[in-house]
Amino acid sequence: MEPTTLTLAEFQRDFQKARDRAQDGYSVIVKGDGADFIFEKYVPNENPFRGMEHIFGPIRRFPKPKTNGHKTKKSHH
């Protein structure tokens, strides 16, 4: 999915367009004064780097290590 790029003025003027794009799963890059901002729908437990591949390159998340369910307590002497 290719991100949509808007100027800050376009984003403010047509917020509904940006919101619709984000709702459809697209990232919206807002070109501000000296900085770019990313506007997108937040989906918990999803790759937090989605939509930023053009910045970081391909990103792969490794699975969390599995534990045996036991916790170790430290003894205080």
N, C-alpha and C positions, 0 to 999 in steps of 0.2 A: 504494500500500500504506500503510495507516494504521498508525502505530507503536503498540505496546503500551506502556502506562504501568503501572509497578509501584512500590510503595514499596520502600525498601531492605530492610525486614523481609520483604516478600513475595518479593523477588528472592532473598534468602538462604534462605528457607524452601522455595521452589519453583524452584530453579535450573534443573531439567530443563525446566520450562515455558518459561523465558526462552531456554534453549539451543535448544529445538525451534523457537521462533518465529524466532530468528536464523538457524537452519539453513534455514528456509523462505524466507529473504530479507527478513524484517521487521526493523525497528529496534525495540529495547526501550529505553524511557526509564526510568531508575531515578531516582526522586525521593529524594535523600539529604538530609542535614542541611545546608541552605543551598546545595545545588548539585544539578544534574541531571546524570546520566551517561548516555551512549549505549552500549548493548551490541548488537553486531551481528557478523555473520560478515564476516571480512576477505577480500576478493577482490582480489588484485593487479591493477593496470592498469584498475580500474573507477573510476568517478567517486567521488572521495574525499568528496564532499558529499552522496552518496545518503542519503536519510532525513533530511536537514537542511533540506529545502525550506521547512518551516514556520518555520524560523529566518531563513534568508537570502532566501527567495523563489525563483523559478525560477533555476536555474543552468545556464549553457551553457559548455561547454569548447570553446575554439577549437583547431583543428588545429595541430600543430607546424609551424613553417616548414620548407619543403623546402630542402635544400642540394644542391649539385652533387657532393658527395662529396669535394671537395678541401679540404685543411686548409692554412691559411696559417701559415708559421713566421715568427716575428719574428727579425730579425737583430740580433745583439748586437755593437755596435761599441765 
